[in-house]
Amino acid sequence: MEGTQQQFERMIAICRDLFSKKLHDYGPAWRILRPASLTDQIYIKASRIRSIETKGVNLVDEGVRGEFIAIVNYGIVGLIQLESGYAETTDISNDQALALYDKYAKKALDLMLVKNHDYGEAWRGMRISSYTDLILMKIYRTKQIESLTGDILISEGVDSNYLDMINYAVFGLIKLEFGE
């Protein structure tokens, strides 16, 4: 059986592949999105996952897996936007976008490895629905931080929340792919 790092990397590779294909089709059109808009996109995806989990059925063809992939990709785009700022146009090449994607995917992996060491892979004992709830909680925290325009007292900040959302979504993907 693959270890956690290999499983994580495999799920990120799946997410990156979709990101790359969308870059081919649309270019980096997401460069115009402000971070708050990305937070809202993640909210939409997490809300849909929760709805599917609660109702037990979905009418749109794409299921939970696709939504977790979208959360990973929007989270990484959010991190890019926090660093680079949003643009009025698509101001980077597809290759630059992929390099930034890889930078933040690695940052998420590094954070997961550190936390996984300290928490002893406790995430493996959690239900997928708990990842959904934790992502939604992180979204609400992020929205609060955004409404404070970054004037926070003890929070880790929007970037830390995006990283956690990415990692919870990857955990969901690992559980969906490899089971308990």
C-alpha positions in Angstrom: 0.0 0.0 0.0 1.2 3.5 -0.8 2.0 5.8 2.1 0.3 9.0 2.8 2.7 11.2 0.9 2.4 9.1 -2.2 -1.4 9.1 -2.0 -1.4 12.8 -1.4 0.9 13.3 -4.4 -1.3 11.1 -6.6 -4.4 13.1 -5.7 -2.6 16.4 -6.4 -1.5 15.0 -9.7 -5.1 14.3 -10.6 -6.1 17.8 -9.6 -3.2 19.4 -11.5 -4.1 17.4 -14.6 -7.6 19.0 -14.6 -6.1 22.4 -13.8 -3.7 22.0 -16.7 -6.5 21.0 -19.1 -8.6 24.0 -18.1 -5.6 26.2 -18.5 -5.3 24.9 -22.1 -8.9 25.7 -22.8 -9.4 28.9 -20.9 -5.9 30.2 -20.1 -5.4 31.8 -16.7 -8.7 33.7 -16.8 -9.0 33.2 -13.0 -6.3 35.9 -12.6 -9.2 38.4 -12.5 -10.8 36.8 -9.4 -10.3 38.5 -6.1 -9.6 36.2 -3.1 -13.1 36.7 -1.7 -14.6 35.5 -5.0 -12.4 32.3 -4.7 -13.6 31.8 -1.2 -17.2 32.0 -2.5 -16.4 29.4 -5.2 -15.0 27.1 -2.6 -18.1 27.7 -0.5 -20.3 26.7 -3.5 -18.3 23.4 -4.0 -18.3 22.5 -0.2 -22.0 23.3 0.1 -22.8 21.0 -2.9 -20.7 18.2 -1.3 -22.7 18.7 2.0 -26.0 18.7 0.1 -25.0 15.4 -1.7 -23.9 13.9 1.6 -27.1 14.9 3.3 -29.6 14.0 0.5 -27.7 10.9 -0.6 -28.3 11.8 -4.3 -27.1 14.3 -6.9 -28.9 15.3 -10.0 -25.9 17.0 -11.7 -23.6 14.5 -13.4 -20.5 15.5 -11.4 -20.2 14.0 -7.9 -18.3 14.6 -4.7 -15.0 13.7 -6.1 -15.1 16.4 -8.7 -16.1 19.0 -6.1 -13.1 18.0 -3.9 -10.9 18.4 -6.9 -12.4 21.9 -7.5 -11.7 22.8 -3.9 -8.1 21.9 -4.2 -7.7 23.8 -7.4 -9.6 26.9 -6.2 -7.6 26.8 -3.0 -4.3 26.8 -4.9 -5.6 29.6 -7.1 -6.6 31.5 -4.0 -3.0 31.2 -2.6 -1.6 32.4 -6.0 -4.0 35.4 -5.9 -3.0 36.3 -2.3 0.6 36.3 -3.3 0.3 38.0 -6.7 -2.8 40.1 -6.3 -5.6 39.8 -8.8 -5.2 41.3 -12.3 -7.3 43.1 -14.7 -6.4 40.7 -17.4 -4.7 37.3 -17.9 -1.2 38.5 -17.2 0.7 35.2 -16.8 1.4 32.4 -19.2 0.1 28.9 -18.7 3.6 27.7 -17.8 3.9 30.4 -15.1 0.5 29.4 -13.8 1.5 25.7 -13.6 4.8 26.7 -11.8 2.8 28.7 -9.2 0.4 25.7 -8.9 3.3 23.4 -8.2 4.7 25.8 -5.6 1.5 25.9 -3.6 0.8 22.2 -4.0 4.2 21.6 -2.5 3.4 24.0 0.3 0.2 22.1 1.1 2.1 18.8 1.0 4.8 20.1 3.3 2.1 21.4 5.8 0.3 18.1 5.6 3.5 16.1 6.4 4.3 18.3 9.4 0.7 18.1 10.8 0.5 14.4 10.0 3.6 13.8 12.0 2.2 15.6 15.0 -1.3 14.3 14.8 -0.4 10.7 13.9 -2.6 10.5 10.8 -5.7 11.1 12.9 -7.5 12.2 9.7 -7.7 8.6 8.6 -10.1 7.9 11.4 -12.4 10.7 10.3 -15.5 10.5 8.1 -15.4 12.2 4.7 -18.4 14.3 5.9 -16.2 15.7 8.7 -13.8 17.0 6.1 -16.7 18.7 4.4 -17.8 20.3 7.6 -14.2 21.4 8.4 -13.9 23.0 5.0 -17.1 24.9 5.5 -15.9 26.1 8.9 -12.6 27.3 7.3 -14.7 29.1 4.7 -16.7 30.9 7.3 -13.5 31.8 9.2 -12.0 33.0 5.9 -15.0 35.2 5.1 -14.8 36.7 8.6 -11.1 37.5 8.1 -11.9 39.0 4.7 -14.6 41.1 6.2 -12.0 42.4 8.7 -9.8 43.3 5.7 -7.0 41.3 7.4 -7.1 43.2 10.7 -6.9 40.0 12.8 -5.7 39.5 16.3 -4.7 35.8 16.6 -5.8 34.1 13.4 -3.3 32.4 11.1 -4.8 34.3 8.1 -6.5 33.5 4.9 -3.5 31.6 3.4 -3.5 29.1 6.3 -7.2 28.6 5.9 -6.8 27.9 2.2 -4.0 25.4 2.9 -6.2 23.6 5.4 -9.1 23.5 2.9 -6.8 22.0 0.3 -5.5 19.4 2.7 -9.0 18.4 3.9 -10.1 18.1 0.3 -7.1 15.9 -0.6 -7.9 13.7 2.5 -11.5 13.4 1.1 -10.0 12.4 -2.3 -7.7 9.8 -0.7 -10.6 8.3 1.3 -12.7 8.2 -1.9 -9.9 6.6 -3.9 -8.4 4.2 -1.4 -11.1 3.7 1.2 -10.7 3.6 4.9 
